[in-house]
Amino acid sequence: MTKNFEIMEVGLRDGLQIIKKRYSIDYKLSIIESLIESGIRNIQVTSFVNPKRVPSMADAEELVKLLPIVKGVQFSGLVFNQIGVERAIRAGLTKIETSISISETYSYNNLGMSFSRVD
């Protein structure tokens, strides 16, 4: 039986969102270019979250608009609510992802709201 799998690179989004320092879009694009050159084909580049809570992702729309068009490479963004979905679509992303937890504590710490309030 053949088993297929895909690797989704999330280091750019997940790594930079927890660092207090804000990196330039040029720096982020250079990381993306290096990932593409290394053969990665699925890259989660940013998250569309409240920029006051996660300042390092405040440039999400601008970053997406500057992404290179590379055959066989798909970019995505992380969203947690309808506003994030709308921002991602307006920016031009064709793939969005979300994360759902059944833990109230995790949901509150990660989203700023309890699971029952996640829309």
Contacts in CASP RR format, 6 or more apart in sequence:
PFRMAT RR
TARGET T0000
AUTHOR 0000-0000-0000
METHOD contacts of the structure
MODEL  1
MTKNFEIMEVGLRDGLQIIKKRYSIDYKLSIIESLIESGIRNIQVTSFVN
PKRVPSMADAEELVKLLPIVKGVQFSGLVFNQIGVERAIRAGLTKIETSI
SISETYSYNNLGMSFSRVD
6 41 0 8 1.000
6 42 0 8 1.000
7 40 0 8 1.000
7 42 0 8 1.000
8 42 0 8 1.000
8 43 0 8 1.000
8 44 0 8 1.000
8 76 0 8 1.000
9 35 0 8 1.000
9 40 0 8 1.000
9 42 0 8 1.000
9 43 0 8 1.000
9 44 0 8 1.000
10 44 0 8 1.000
11 44 0 8 1.000
12 28 0 8 1.000
12 31 0 8 1.000
12 32 0 8 1.000
12 35 0 8 1.000
12 43 0 8 1.000
12 44 0 8 1.000
12 45 0 8 1.000
12 46 0 8 1.000
13 44 0 8 1.000
13 45 0 8 1.000
13 46 0 8 1.000
13 47 0 8 1.000
13 57 0 8 1.000
13 77 0 8 1.000
13 78 0 8 1.000
14 44 0 8 1.000
16 23 0 8 1.000
16 28 0 8 1.000
16 56 0 8 1.000
16 57 0 8 1.000
17 47 0 8 1.000
17 49 0 8 1.000
17 54 0 8 1.000
17 56 0 8 1.000
17 57 0 8 1.000
19 56 0 8 1.000
20 56 0 8 1.000
21 56 0 8 1.000
22 55 0 8 1.000
22 56 0 8 1.000
22 58 0 8 1.000
23 56 0 8 1.000
25 59 0 8 1.000
25 62 0 8 1.000
25 63 0 8 1.000
25 66 0 8 1.000
28 45 0 8 1.000
28 59 0 8 1.000
28 63 0 8 1.000
29 63 0 8 1.000
29 66 0 8 1.000
29 67 0 8 1.000
29 68 0 8 1.000
32 43 0 8 1.000
32 45 0 8 1.000
32 67 0 8 1.000
32 68 0 8 1.000
32 75 0 8 1.000
33 68 0 8 1.000
35 43 0 8 1.000
36 43 0 8 1.000
36 68 0 8 1.000
36 70 0 8 1.000
36 73 0 8 1.000
40 73 0 8 1.000
41 72 0 8 1.000
41 73 0 8 1.000
41 74 0 8 1.000
42 73 0 8 1.000
42 74 0 8 1.000
42 76 0 8 1.000
43 73 0 8 1.000
43 74 0 8 1.000
43 75 0 8 1.000
43 76 0 8 1.000
44 75 0 8 1.000
44 76 0 8 1.000
44 77 0 8 1.000
44 78 0 8 1.000
44 97 0 8 1.000
45 63 0 8 1.000
45 64 0 8 1.000
45 67 0 8 1.000
45 75 0 8 1.000
45 76 0 8 1.000
45 77 0 8 1.000
46 57 0 8 1.000
46 59 0 8 1.000
46 60 0 8 1.000
46 63 0 8 1.000
46 64 0 8 1.000
46 77 0 8 1.000
46 78 0 8 1.000
47 54 0 8 1.000
47 57 0 8 1.000
47 60 0 8 1.000
47 77 0 8 1.000
47 78 0 8 1.000
47 79 0 8 1.000
47 80 0 8 1.000
48 57 0 8 1.000
48 60 0 8 1.000
48 61 0 8 1.000
48 77 0 8 1.000
48 78 0 8 1.000
48 79 0 8 1.000
48 83 0 8 1.000
48 84 0 8 1.000
48 85 0 8 1.000
48 87 0 8 1.000
48 88 0 8 1.000
48 91 0 8 1.000
48 96 0 8 1.000
49 57 0 8 1.000
49 78 0 8 1.000
49 79 0 8 1.000
49 80 0 8 1.000
49 84 0 8 1.000
51 57 0 8 1.000
51 58 0 8 1.000
53 112 0 8 1.000
60 77 0 8 1.000
60 87 0 8 1.000
60 88 0 8 1.000
60 91 0 8 1.000
61 87 0 8 1.000
61 90 0 8 1.000
61 91 0 8 1.000
64 75 0 8 1.000
64 77 0 8 1.000
64 88 0 8 1.000
64 91 0 8 1.000
64 92 0 8 1.000
64 93 0 8 1.000
65 91 0 8 1.000
65 92 0 8 1.000
67 75 0 8 1.000
74 94 0 8 1.000
74 95 0 8 1.000
75 93 0 8 1.000
75 95 0 8 1.000
76 93 0 8 1.000
76 95 0 8 1.000
76 96 0 8 1.000
76 97 0 8 1.000
77 88 0 8 1.000
77 93 0 8 1.000
77 95 0 8 1.000
77 96 0 8 1.000
77 97 0 8 1.000
78 96 0 8 1.000
78 97 0 8 1.000
78 98 0 8 1.000
78 99 0 8 1.000
79 85 0 8 1.000
79 87 0 8 1.000
79 88 0 8 1.000
79 96 0 8 1.000
79 97 0 8 1.000
79 98 0 8 1.000
80 98 0 8 1.000
80 99 0 8 1.000
80 111 0 8 1.000
80 118 0 8 1.000
81 118 0 8 1.000
81 119 0 8 1.000
82 119 0 8 1.000
85 96 0 8 1.000
88 96 0 8 1.000
89 96 0 8 1.000
99 110 0 8 1.000
100 118 0 8 1.000
101 107 0 8 1.000
101 110 0 8 1.000
101 115 0 8 1.000
102 115 0 8 1.000
103 115 0 8 1.000
104 114 0 8 1.000
104 115 0 8 1.000
107 113 0 8 1.000
107 114 0 8 1.000
107 115 0 8 1.000
107 118 0 8 1.000
108 114 0 8 1.000
111 118 0 8 1.000
END
